[in-house]
Amino acid sequence: MAGSVFAAGAGHHQQAQADTKTAAQPAQDAAPDPNCTLVVPSHPLTARGLATPYKLVATDPGKGPCHEANPDQAAFVEAAIVTRSGKLTVYDPLVIDKGTKPAAPTVRPTVPKGSTVGVWFGFNGDQLTLKSSGGSLAEGRCVNGVPGSVFGQFAYCNAPAFFRAANAQTAKKHLAVPALGTARDGRPCPTTRDFSVVDQDGSDNVVTHYLADAQGRIAQNNAASRAALRKAAHGNAGSGGASFTDLTNGSDNLLLTHFIDPALGCTPFTAPNQSSDGQASSALPLDELSAAARQRAPIALVPQNDPMTLVDDRTSVRKTDLYRAGVDMPPVGPGHGGDGKAFCSTLFGDAAGVQRVFKDKAFFTNAPSPDPATAPNLFGFLASRANQSFTNLGCDRLLGVANPVGLTTDAGGLVTDAVLVPLGQTPPSSSPANSASPTVAPSTASPSASQAPATPVTNTPTSSPTPTANDSSSPPSSTPPSTSLTSVTPSSSVNVQ
């Protein structure tokens, strides 16, 4: 399945949540439908549209329902607004189950005349499909993939126009992208395009948080919502005193800004969040603006072997370019990366890649794990993530070498340590399966003496791709066509009231 390794054992980019299911629940609840559809409200780039909740439904009702309060099915929306004077804010539109109401009123954002709005989506399941409401996908210039093949956990609306506007304001010095600073290891602080941060599909998902009450109703993350949920819980004798839980989208962005940055003494690019009492917040578009402006070579651009850009398990230049357009990256071409073999070689063979994670082991070992069910600390989590990314990117096939990351696990399966060997070598063999001592997870790839040289990946500004009706680089997808609009030709600018 397409998706990153956030909860490494899950096979896709999903943050682990506590299991609150009971034995009395239906069996289908133990394996929720991983494919959901998000109904985009009318006028999604306006203040009214941003304040209107998105509605989550099952893509195929016959495979079970989709519920936003279920962390395995939760979808998330993140917006950024840049004014004509260069003022930048973020806003988190709400997602609720279709047929329900928010647990608390949504905040109506301020969108000054002439502003440009971009919207991005994240998903904790496998395949998120966008569905139009009153022509909202066309009006919002929403891109969900190519016809018949969605990206998976990622989508966006009007992102290329937002980045053009933001970059123009930066060029005029109305908008300042802060310097990265120096990490505790003496190197520049990493970005989402740093090879020590990326995994099988970089620059995906968002940083949005929602609140969910005991009845499964959802609210934005702000003081008014928390007060309303506490009041409702206090008056509900059956709530057990619990007022709300925190819903989070497992993402590269959250991993970087909430875990890696603090461990390395770095500070992410933030802006006031209009849906969260104006508090400074990181966000995918801010991370990408920072990466585009500050990341030094080698630069990790989304490669053609990214699972979210494949069509029927085959590479697609068009789908890769559409994905890149949503995160302010140039299209595939000379000097702009895209080659999966070079990406794998740099990720696992260059000092700027996974090697940095292992050199910074002391910093990461003392940092909390994003998923305690995978590893007890950040180092174990990152090592497990790297191990799975090697396989999910097909690096074993592309490079003809064994997985260079060996994982040591305890009796409960937690990653307690790891080793990284040079490409072309094989990590130490594992202990017997019935041994009580920790084991090193073996690689399933076949070793080879060959190794592709690391090819520098560079990034220069360019125009955004224009979606077309057909993709000549890949055969038709076997995925059933969606009724939603999957690609819309972006225009040069969007003004909203």
C-alpha positions in Angstrom: 0.0 0.0 0.0 1.1 3.6 -0.6 2.1 5.5 2.4 5.0 6.3 4.7 6.3 4.4 7.7 5.3 6.5 10.7 4.1 3.6 12.8 6.7 1.4 11.3 4.9 -1.8 11.9 1.8 -0.6 10.1 3.4 -0.3 6.7 2.0 3.2 6.2 2.3 6.6 7.6 0.1 6.3 10.7 0.8 7.3 14.3 -0.1 4.5 16.7 -2.9 5.2 19.1 -4.0 3.4 22.3 -6.3 0.5 21.6 -9.6 1.4 23.2 -11.7 -1.3 21.6 -13.5 -3.9 23.7 -14.3 -7.5 23.0 -17.9 -6.7 22.6 -17.3 -4.6 19.5 -18.0 -6.0 16.0 -15.1 -7.8 14.3 -15.0 -5.2 11.6 -14.0 -2.6 14.1 -10.8 -4.5 14.7 -9.8 -4.0 11.0 -11.5 -0.8 9.9 -11.9 0.0 6.2 -8.7 1.7 5.2 -10.2 3.5 2.2 -12.3 6.6 2.9 -13.7 9.6 1.0 -13.7 13.2 2.1 -16.4 15.5 0.8 -14.9 18.9 0.1 -17.3 21.8 1.0 -18.3 24.5 -1.5 -16.0 27.4 -1.9 -13.0 25.7 -0.2 -10.6 28.6 -0.7 -12.8 31.2 1.1 -13.3 32.0 4.7 -16.8 30.4 4.6 -15.5 27.3 2.9 -12.6 26.9 5.3 -14.9 27.2 8.3 -17.3 24.6 6.8 -16.5 21.0 8.1 -15.3 18.4 5.6 -17.4 15.2 5.7 -15.9 11.7 5.9 -17.7 8.7 4.4 -16.7 5.2 3.3 -15.5 5.0 -0.3 -17.2 1.6 -0.5 -20.0 1.3 2.2 -20.0 -2.4 1.7 -16.5 -2.6 3.3 -17.6 -0.9 6.5 -18.0 2.7 7.7 -15.4 5.4 8.1 -15.3 7.3 11.4 -13.2 10.4 12.0 -12.8 9.5 15.7 -11.1 6.2 14.7 -7.4 7.0 14.6 -6.9 4.4 11.9 -9.4 6.2 9.6 -9.0 9.8 10.6 -8.5 12.4 7.8 -6.9 15.8 8.4 -7.0 19.2 6.6 -4.5 22.0 6.8 -4.7 25.4 5.1 -2.3 28.2 4.6 -3.2 31.8 3.8 -0.7 34.4 2.4 -1.9 38.0 1.9 -0.9 40.5 -0.8 1.4 42.1 1.8 3.1 38.8 2.7 1.4 38.0 6.0 1.3 34.3 6.5 -1.2 32.3 8.7 -2.4 28.7 8.9 -5.8 27.3 9.6 -7.0 23.7 10.2 -10.4 23.1 8.6 -12.5 20.5 10.5 -13.4 17.0 9.5 -16.5 15.3 10.8 -18.5 12.1 10.0 -21.2 12.7 7.4 -24.5 13.2 9.1 -23.0 14.6 12.4 -22.3 18.0 13.7 -19.0 19.4 15.2 -18.5 19.0 18.9 -18.0 22.7 19.1 -18.4 25.6 16.7 -15.6 26.1 14.2 -13.6 29.3 14.0 -14.2 31.5 11.0 -10.8 32.6 9.7 -9.8 36.0 8.3 -9.0 35.8 4.6 -8.2 39.4 3.4 -9.1 40.3 -0.1 -6.4 39.3 -2.6 -5.1 36.5 -0.4 -4.0 33.2 -1.8 -5.1 30.0 0.0 -3.7 26.5 -0.3 -5.2 23.4 1.3 -3.4 20.1 2.0 -4.8 16.7 3.2 -3.4 13.9 5.3 -4.9 10.5 6.2 -4.2 7.7 8.7 -5.6 5.0 6.5 -4.5 3.9 3.0 -6.5 5.5 0.3 -8.2 8.9 0.7 -10.4 10.1 -2.2 -11.7 13.6 -2.5 -15.3 14.1 -3.6 -16.9 17.3 -4.9 -19.7 19.3 -3.4 -21.2 21.9 -5.6 -18.2 21.9 -7.9 -15.8 22.4 -5.0 -13.0 20.3 -6.5 -12.9 22.3 -9.7 -13.2 25.6 -7.8 -10.5 24.6 -5.4 -8.2 23.3 -8.1 -7.9 20.1 -6.1 -5.5 17.3 -7.1 -6.0 13.8 -5.7 -3.7 11.9 -8.1 -4.3 10.9 -11.7 -7.6 9.4 -13.0 -8.1 6.0 -11.5 -5.0 6.2 -9.2 -5.1 8.5 -6.1 -1.9 9.4 -4.3 -3.1 7.5 -1.2 -2.8 9.5 2.0 -2.1 12.9 0.3 -4.0 15.4 -1.7 -4.1 19.2 -2.1 -6.1 22.1 -3.4 -4.6 25.2 -5.0 -1.1 24.4 -3.6 0.9 25.5 -6.7 -0.8 28.9 -6.7 -0.1 29.3 -3.0 3.6 28.5 -3.4 3.9 30.9 -6.3 2.3 33.7 -4.2 4.4 32.9 -1.2 7.6 32.7 -3.2 6.8 36.0 -4.9 6.3 37.6 -1.4 9.6 36.2 -0.3 11.4 37.6 -3.4 9.9 41.0 -2.5 11.2 40.6 1.1 7.6 40.9 2.4 7.8 37.3 3.7 10.9 36.0 5.4 11.8 32.3 5.5 14.0 31.9 8.6 17.4 30.4 8.5 17.6 26.7 9.5 20.2 27.2 12.3 22.8 24.7 13.4 21.8 21.4 15.0 23.6 19.9 18.0 25.6 17.7 15.7 27.2 20.8 14.1 25.3 20.3 10.8 22.5 22.5 9.4 19.1 21.7 11.0 17.3 19.3 8.7 14.3 20.0 6.5 11.6 17.7 4.9 14.0 17.4 2.0 17.0 16.3 4.1 18.0 12.7 3.3 18.3 12.0 7.0 14.5 12.8 7.4 12.8 11.4 4.3 11.5 7.9 4.1 9.6 5.9 1.4 7.4 8.9 0.6 8.6 12.2 1.9 6.7 15.5 2.1 3.3 13.9 2.8 0.5 14.3 5.4 0.0 17.3 7.7 0.5 18.6 11.3 -3.2 19.2 12.1 -4.6 18.1 15.5 -8.3 17.6 16.3 -10.2 16.9 19.5 -12.7 14.0 19.7 -15.3 13.5 22.5 -16.6 10.3 23.9 -19.4 10.2 21.4 -17.0 10.5 18.4 -17.8 14.1 17.6 -14.9 16.2 16.4 -13.7 19.8 17.2 -10.9 22.1 16.3 -8.0 22.3 18.7 -8.5 25.5 20.6 -9.5 26.8 24.1 -13.1 27.3 23.2 -13.5 23.7 22.0 -11.7 22.3 25.0 -14.0 24.2 27.3 -17.1 23.1 25.4 -16.0 19.4 25.5 -15.2 19.5 29.2 -18.6 21.1 29.9 -20.3 18.4 27.8 -18.4 15.6 29.5 -19.2 17.0 33.0 -22.9 16.9 32.2 -22.7 13.4 30.7 -22.6 10.8 33.5 -21.7 8.0 31.1 -18.5 9.8 29.9 -16.4 8.5 32.8 -15.0 11.9 33.3 -13.1 11.9 29.9 -13.6 15.2 28.1 -11.7 14.6 24.8 -8.9 12.8 23.1 -6.3 14.2 20.7 -6.4 13.1 17.1 -3.1 13.5 15.2 -2.0 12.8 11.6 1.3 10.8 11.6 3.4 12.7 9.1 6.9 13.5 8.0 6.2 17.1 9.1 5.0 16.1 12.6 8.0 13.8 12.9 10.4 16.6 12.0 8.9 19.5 13.9 7.8 17.7 17.0 10.5 15.0 17.5 13.6 15.4 15.3 13.9 19.2 15.7 13.7 19.2 19.5 16.2 16.3 19.7 18.7 18.3 17.6 18.0 21.6 19.2 16.3 23.0 16.1 13.3 25.3 15.7 10.8 24.9 12.8 9.3 27.6 10.7 5.9 28.6 12.2 3.1 31.0 11.7 0.0 32.0 13.7 -2.7 29.3 13.6 -6.1 31.0 13.2 -8.0 27.9 14.3 -5.9 27.4 17.5 -6.1 30.8 19.2 -3.3 32.3 17.0 -0.6 30.0 18.5 2.5 29.5 16.5 2.2 26.3 14.5 4.3 24.4 12.0 2.6 23.1 8.8 3.4 21.2 5.6 3.4 24.3 3.4 5.8 26.1 5.8 8.1 23.1 6.0 8.2 23.0 2.2 8.9 26.8 1.9 11.7 26.3 4.3 13.1 23.3 2.5 12.9 24.9 -0.9 14.7 28.0 0.3 17.3 26.5 2.7 18.0 22.8 2.1 21.6 22.2 0.8 22.6 19.5 -1.6 21.9 16.6 -1.7 18.3 17.6 -1.9 15.7 14.8 -1.5 13.0 15.4 -4.1 10.1 13.0 -4.4 11.4 10.1 -6.6 9.5 8.1 -9.1 9.6 5.0 -6.9 7.7 6.8 -4.1 4.7 4.4 -3.6 2.3 7.3 -3.7 3.4 8.2 -7.2 3.1 4.7 -8.7 0.3 3.6 -11.1 -0.3 -0.1 -11.0 3.1 -0.6 -9.3 4.8 1.2 -12.2 6.5 4.5 -12.2 4.6 7.5 -13.6 6.4 10.8 -14.4 3.0 12.6 -14.6 1.8 11.4 -11.3 5.2 12.2 -9.7 5.1 15.7 -11.2 1.6 16.3 -9.9 2.6 15.2 -6.4 5.7 17.5 -6.6 3.6 20.4 -7.6 1.7 20.2 -4.4 4.8 20.5 -2.3 6.7 23.2 -4.3 9.1 20.9 -6.0 10.2 21.1 -9.7 9.0 18.4 -12.1 11.1 15.4 -12.9 13.9 16.2 -15.3 17.7 16.7 -15.7 19.1 18.0 -12.5 15.9 17.5 -10.6 16.2 14.0 -9.5 13.4 11.4 -9.8 15.6 8.4 -10.4 14.8 5.8 -7.8 18.2 4.1 -7.8 20.0 7.4 -7.2 17.5 8.3 -4.4 18.2 4.9 -2.7 21.9 5.2 -3.0 22.0 8.7 -1.5 19.5 7.8 1.3 21.5 4.8 2.4 25.0 5.5 1.1 25.6 9.2 1.7 26.8 10.8 4.9 23.8 13.2 4.6 21.3 10.4 4.7 20.5 7.6 7.2 24.2 7.7 8.2 23.4 11.0 10.0 20.7 9.2 12.1 23.2 6.7 13.3 25.9 9.3 14.0 23.3 11.2 16.0 22.3 8.1 17.9 23.0 9.7 21.3 20.7 12.6 20.7 17.9 10.4 19.4 18.2 7.7 22.0 17.5 10.3 24.7 14.4 11.6 22.8 10.8 10.2 23.0 9.5 7.8 20.4 6.6 8.9 18.1 5.3 5.4 18.5 6.2 3.5 21.7 4.7 0.4 20.3 7.5 0.3 17.7 10.5 1.5 19.7 11.1 3.0 23.2 13.0 6.0 21.8 13.4 8.1 18.7 16.5 6.4 17.5 14.9 2.9 17.5 11.9 4.4 15.7 14.0 6.1 13.0 16.1 3.0 12.5 12.9 0.8 12.0 11.5 3.4 9.6 14.7 3.3 7.6 14.8 -0.5 7.5 11.2 -0.6 6.1 11.8 2.3 3.7 14.6 0.3 2.0 12.2 -2.4 1.2 9.2 -0.2 0.4 11.2 1.9 -2.1 12.5 -1.3 -3.8 16.1 -0.3 -3.0 17.0 -4.0 -2.8 16.0 -4.5 -6.4 17.3 -1.2 -7.7 20.7 -1.4 -6.0 21.1 -5.2 -5.9 22.2 -5.2 -2.3 20.9 -6.4 1.1 19.1 -4.1 3.5 21.9 -2.3 5.3 19.8 -1.5 8.4 19.7 -4.4 11.0 17.3 -4.1 13.9 17.7 -5.5 17.4 14.4 -6.3 19.0 13.4 -7.5 22.4 11.0 -10.3 23.3 8.1 -8.0 22.8 9.2 -7.0 19.3 10.3 -3.4 20.2 13.3 -2.1 18.4 15.9 -1.5 21.1 19.0 -1.0 18.9 20.2 -1.0 15.3 23.2 -1.1 13.1 24.0 0.4 9.7 26.5 -1.3 7.4 27.9 0.1 4.1 25.9 -0.7 1.0 26.9 -4.0 -0.4 27.4 -5.6 3.0 24.9 -7.5 5.1 24.1 -6.7 8.8 25.0 -9.3 11.4 22.9 -12.4 11.2 20.0 -12.8 13.7 20.0 -15.0 16.8 17.8 -18.2 16.7 14.1 -17.4 16.7 13.6 -19.1 20.1 16.4 -17.3 21.8 15.6 -15.1 24.8 18.3 -12.6 23.8 17.6 -9.6 21.5 17.7 -10.4 17.8 18.8 -8.5 14.7 16.1 -8.5 12.1 17.5 -10.1 8.9 17.1 -8.5 5.5 15.1 -10.3 2.8 17.1 -8.7 0.0 19.8 -10.7 -1.8 23.3 -9.3 -1.3 25.4 -8.1 -4.3 28.8 -6.5 -4.7 27.4 -3.8 -7.0 26.6 -0.4 -5.7 25.2 2.6 -7.6 27.1 5.8 -7.0 25.3 8.6 -5.2 23.9 11.1 -7.6 23.5 14.7 -6.3 19.9 15.8 -6.4 19.3 19.5 -6.9 16.3 21.8 -6.8 15.7 24.9 -8.8 12.4 26.9 -9.2 10.3 26.0 -12.2 6.7 26.1 -13.3 4.1 23.7 -12.1 2.9 20.8 -14.2 -0.4 20.9 -16.0 -2.5 17.8 -15.5 -3.8 16.1 -18.6 -6.4 13.5 -19.3 -4.1 10.5 -19.9 -0.8 9.2 -18.5 1.3 7.8 -21.2 4.1 6.6 -18.8 2.0 3.9 -17.2 -0.8 1.6 -18.1 -4.4 2.2 -16.8 -4.7 1.6 -13.1 -6.6 -1.3 -11.8 -8.1 0.9 -9.1 -11.8 1.5 -9.8 -12.2 5.0 -11.2 -13.4 7.5 -8.6 -16.3 9.9 -9.2 -14.2 12.7 -7.8 -12.1 15.1 -9.8 -8.5 13.9 -9.6 -6.7 16.8 -11.4 -7.4 20.3 -12.4 -5.2 22.7 -14.4 -3.9 25.3 -12.0 -4.2 28.9 -12.9 -1.7 31.7 -12.3 -3.5 33.2 -9.3 -6.5 32.9 -7.1 -8.1 35.8 -5.3 -10.6 35.2 -2.6 -12.9 37.4 -0.6 
